[in-house]
Amino acid sequence: MPSSLLLLPAFLRRGPSADLRRGRDDPGQGRVTNTELFFDLVFVFAVTQLSHSLLPEPGLWPVLHALLLFGAVWWIWIDTAWVTNWLDPDRPAVRLMLLVLMAGGLVIAACIPRAFAERGLAFALCYAGMQIGRALFTLWALAGRSPANVRNFQRITVWATAGAVFWIAGGFAQGEARFVLWVVALALDLGSAWAGFWVPRLGRSTTTDWDVDGAHMAERCAAFVLIALGESITVTGASFYEAAWTKPLLASFLAAFLGTAAMWWIYFDTGAEHGSRRIAAAADPGHLARVVYTYLHAVLVAAIILGAVGDELTLHEPEAASHGAALAVTLAAPVLYLLATLAFKGVVMGRPPLSHLVGLGLMIPLGYVAVGQPLLLVNFATSLVLIIVAIWENRSFARGAREVV
């Protein structure tokens, strides 16, 4: 037995009697299961809470708070996606673990609007419990069957415990001290995978150690993109339903819908499929899963959530002059989205798409002339840029396909 395994308690070294790992022989075993999709429903609520927490006052501090909380929510979700890449969610023990995480996720989501007030400790305790509990469960599930991944999860447990100290300390703190402690905690979480979960005596994990089903990881992250886009649709529909149907509101509704549809098109028309094929065929899928799907997709999803906030601000006051935080959110969302998809496609396709570079170029003069213009016009203009990018890229690939034929 490797010496590092001796550090585990006896019950973790024994592991379960049945093998809880996903099969790798049958391609169908890598499909996303109904249990995983059910788990995702909690995060629909979490994303809604994140976007709504920005609406009353989309200033600098609320945005920073929301980004920090989004990082925590994303890390819970993506860590669970990694675990279900290795473990079979149709096994009763794994399914039960996911249901427990769902309950914790609901508490996390319910705490989001008051996480920097009276619900901070509840948020921190629940987050820390979910991260450490899932790591310990995976240690137990893999014991005796995957020595390299057992060592990997030993390291992950150490990092999760270190982060938990700062999360819980922040839960007890108040004001800026809570924010600073939680920034340190999130930095430990986000930096852990990049550092290979290095721990003294236990060493460092390498991406080649991670037996990743690339197609499954790509499909899971595409599902979260759909969750975020679904929040945009929900925001648009709810605001449209509640307000009086004036001409500016109808125009704002159209601009919001077109922008969301363009975001969907840009990601799913070419990027999602190329990404799935690229990671499935990669010699080191763990590296792509870490860089492209763990980190880049976090920026991509954050941009969609910011876009939903910009849409709702526009629907509430379509004729208001754009300035300050409202203008920053409305412009930042498409810029971040194009940057994230540019980097994503640059990796999976081997070159950055020209359409995205042109779209980013168009955003520069738009940023200069947008100040003081009605939010409706600014939202329409950013949606138009996204539509141009979507059409350009679609036509480029159609042309390339004809040339191949």
C-alpha positions, 0 to 999 in steps of 0.5 A, a space after each residue: 500500500 502506498 505510504 500516503 494511503 496510510 494517512 487515511 482513517 481505516 474506514 476511508 482506506 477500506 472504501 465501499 464494497 461495490 465499485 462506485 466509479 463510472 464505466 469507461 468502456 461504453 461511450 454511453 456511460 459518460 452521458 450526463 444523468 438525470 441525477 446530475 440534471 436534477 442537481 443542477 436545478 439548485 443552481 438555477 435558484 443560485 444564479 437567480 439570487 446572484 443576479 437579483 442581489 445586484 439590482 437594487 444597487 449595482 455599484 462597485 461593492 455590490 458587484 465585487 460581493 456578487 462576483 465573490 459569491 459567484 466564485 463560491 457557487 461556481 466552485 461548488 458546482 464545478 467541483 461536483 462536476 469533476 466528482 461525477 466525472 469519476 463517480 457514477 451518479 446512478 449508484 445509490 450512494 453517489 446519488 445520496 451524496 448529490 442530494 445532500 449537496 443539493 440541500 446544502 446548495 439550497 441553503 447557500 442560495 438562500 443566504 446569497 442576498 444576506 451573505 454579507 449581513 446576518 447570514 454570512 456564517 450560515 453561508 460559510 459553514 454550509 460552503 465549508 461542509 459541502 466542500 470537505 464532505 464531498 472530498 471525504 466521500 470521494 476519498 471513501 468511494 475511490 479507496 482501493 480502486 484508484 490510488 492516484 486519484 485517492 492521493 489527489 483527493 487527499 490533497 484536495 481535502 487538505 486544500 478544502 480544509 485550509 479554505 474552510 478556515 478562512 470561510 468560517 473566520 469570515 463568517 464570524 467577521 463583519 464588514 470589510 474584514 469578512 470580504 477580505 477573509 473570503 477573498 483569501 478563501 476563494 483564492 485558495 479554492 480557485 488556485 488549488 487546481 492550478 497549483 496541482 493541490 500541492 501538499 508537503 509530503 503528499 506532493 502535487 497532482 498532475 493533469 495526466 493523473 486525472 482520468 477525465 471523460 472529456 465529453 462528459 465534462 464538456 456537456 456538464 459545463 454546457 449545461 451550466 451555460 444554459 442555466 445562466 442563459 435561462 436566468 436571462 430569459 426568466 429575467 426578461 420574461 418576468 420584467 416584461 410581464 410586470 411592467 406596462 407595455 409601452 413602446 420603449 419597454 417593447 423595444 427593451 424586451 426585443 433587445 434583451 431577447 436578441 442579446 441572449 439569443 446571440 450569446 446562445 448562438 455564439 457558444 452553441 453553434 460552433 464552440 460547444 461541439 468543437 470543445 467536446 470533440 477536442 477534449 474527447 480526443 486530447 492526449 491530456 484531457 485533464 489539462 483542458 478540463 482544468 483550463 478551459 472548463 474549470 476557469 474559462 467557463 467561469 468567466 463566460 458564465 459570469 458574463 451571462 449573469 452580468 448581461 441578465 442584470 443589464 437587461 433587467 436594468 434596461 427593462 426597468 428604466 429603458 429611457 434612463 441615461 446610461 452612466 455609472 454602474 448601469 452603463 458599466 454592467 451593460 457594456 462589461 457583459 458582452 465584452 467579457 463574454 466575447 473575451 471568454 468565448 474568444 479564449 475558449 475557441 482559440 484553445 479548442 479550435 487552434 486559432 482565435 475566431 476573427 469574428 470575435 476580434 471584430 466584435 471586441 473592436 466594435 465595442 471600443 467606439 461603442 463605449 465612447 459614444 454610449 455615455 449619456 445615451 438611453 439604456 435602451 439604445 446601448 443595450 440594442 447596440 451591444 446586442 447588435 454587436 453580438 448578432 454580427 459576431 454570431 452571423 459572421 462566425 456561422 457564415 465563416 464555418 458554412 463557407 469552410 464546410 463548402 470549401 472542404 466539400 
